[in-house]
Amino acid sequence: MGNSIKIRATRNEGTLMFAVKDALLPYGKSIPVSQPGVAKLHPVAEALMAVPGVDSAWIMGNEIMVTKKVDERWATVKSRVIEAIRSTLPKP
C-alpha cells in the first residue's frame, strides 16, 4: 500500500507515534501543535487538530506523535487519526 502508516506505542499510554513513508518536514525541523492557530503551519497538523479527541501533535521528519485527550480512548480516536493523516498525503 502506497500510503501505509506504521503505528508504535510510546512510554505515555495517551500518545502514539504514527510513521509515514516520506518526510513531512526537512531533517532537524519539527512542529509541536496544541492550538488550532499553530496547526495552520502544516496540512497534517491542521487535519489532526480537527479530529475529535486529539489533544496535541508533534510532527518530526516522517513521524507524527499524537496525544489524545485524557477522557478519550484510542479505540475511538486511532482510526480517525489515521484517516486524517492519509487525507493529507499525496495519492499513490
C-alpha positions as CSV (number, residue, x, y, z in Angstrom):
1,M,0.0,0.0,0.0
2,G,1.4,3.4,-1.0
3,N,0.2,5.4,1.9
4,S,0.8,2.8,4.7
5,I,1.1,4.2,8.2
6,K,3.0,2.4,10.9
7,I,1.9,2.9,14.5
8,R,4.1,2.5,17.6
9,A,3.3,2.8,21.2
10,T,5.3,5.3,23.4
11,R,6.0,5.3,27.1
12,N,2.9,7.5,27.5
13,E,-0.3,5.5,27.1
14,G,-2.0,8.6,25.9
15,T,0.5,9.1,23.0
16,L,1.0,7.1,19.8
17,M,3.7,7.5,17.1
18,F,2.4,7.4,13.5
19,A,5.1,7.0,10.8
20,V,4.6,7.6,7.1
21,K,6.9,6.7,4.2
22,D,8.1,10.1,3.2
23,A,9.3,13.0,5.3
24,L,6.7,15.6,6.2
25,L,9.3,18.1,7.3
26,P,13.0,18.5,6.5
27,Y,15.5,16.7,8.8
28,G,16.0,18.6,12.0
29,K,12.7,20.6,11.8
30,S,9.6,19.9,13.9
31,I,6.2,21.4,14.6
32,P,4.6,20.9,18.0
33,V,0.9,21.6,17.8
34,S,-1.6,22.1,20.6
35,Q,-3.5,25.1,19.3
36,P,-5.6,25.5,16.1
37,G,-3.6,28.6,15.1
38,V,-0.3,26.7,15.0
39,A,-2.0,23.9,13.1
40,K,-2.3,26.1,10.1
41,L,1.5,25.8,9.6
42,H,1.2,22.3,8.2
43,P,-1.7,20.4,6.5
44,V,-1.2,17.3,8.6
45,A,-1.3,19.3,11.8
46,E,-4.4,21.1,10.7
47,A,-6.2,17.8,9.8
48,L,-5.1,16.3,13.2
49,M,-6.3,19.2,15.3
50,A,-9.7,18.9,13.6
51,V,-10.0,15.2,14.8
52,P,-12.3,14.9,17.9
53,G,-10.3,13.5,20.8
54,V,-6.9,14.7,19.7
55,D,-5.2,17.0,22.3
56,S,-1.9,17.7,20.6
57,A,0.5,16.5,17.9
58,W,4.2,16.8,17.1
59,I,5.5,16.4,13.5
60,M,9.1,15.4,13.1
61,G,10.5,14.1,9.8
62,N,8.3,11.2,8.7
63,E,6.8,10.7,12.2
64,I,3.8,12.3,13.9
65,M,3.4,11.9,17.7
66,V,-0.2,12.3,18.6
67,T,-1.6,12.7,22.1
68,K,-5.3,12.0,22.7
69,K,-7.4,13.8,25.3
70,V,-7.5,12.1,28.7
71,D,-11.2,11.2,28.5
72,E,-10.9,9.6,25.1
73,R,-10.0,6.0,24.1
74,W,-7.5,5.0,21.4
75,A,-10.1,2.5,20.2
76,T,-12.2,5.5,19.1
77,V,-9.5,8.1,18.1
78,K,-6.9,6.0,16.3
79,S,-8.9,5.3,13.1
80,R,-9.8,9.0,12.9
81,V,-6.2,10.0,13.2
82,I,-5.1,7.5,10.5
83,E,-7.8,8.9,8.2
84,A,-6.8,12.5,8.9
85,I,-3.1,11.7,8.1
86,R,-4.0,9.7,5.0
87,S,-6.2,12.5,3.7
88,T,-3.2,14.9,3.6
89,L,-0.7,12.5,1.9
90,P,-0.2,12.5,-1.9
91,K,-2.3,9.9,-3.7
92,P,-0.2,6.9,-4.8
